[in-house]
Amino acid sequence: MSEAILKILGIRVPLGPFDCFYDDGFVKSLNDYSLFLDSFYDSNNAGDEPDKEVRGRYIVYNTPLKRNYHIYYLKSDFEPLDMMVRAHEETHALDGLGRLDLLSEKMLREQRVRADFLEIEDKEIIAGLGSIYAMFAHNIQDEFLKAGPFNENFRAARELYKKLKI
């Protein structure tokens, strides 16, 4: 049986017989790579060009026999930011695969954070929580998480993470 390996989150997810997972890694352009995947799958999933602050993508292509989950992201000059973006996209994939319970268990066991993802509606906040978990799991300093150039969803996830700590 194949599995999705979510390296930054440190989670392995067994895949169903009709699921394929691809961590396509760092790409030069999110838009160009999205268009490449659209062409490969004869689809139009990519949509509009992402705004400038988007640094990664999670996308699913359904074919007659398979669900193909892809994540990819832009490289920066700052490794903690790269890890954060990768964890964010890995969390979206984990959600798409229906296995956020694996992340919830790790967060509780390793960081004493009780997250019931079924109670959180905003997918971007969920992905933000996955990023924050990964930052602490990889010993990224709290100063980075407090200061960074983050959007409103990430700031909301950071506040929620603090409230969920037991």
Helices and strands as residue ranges (DSSP letters): E 3-6, E 11-14, E 19-27, H 30-41, E 56-62, E 67-74, H 79-96, H 100-111, G 117-119, H 123-137, H 142-147, H 152-164
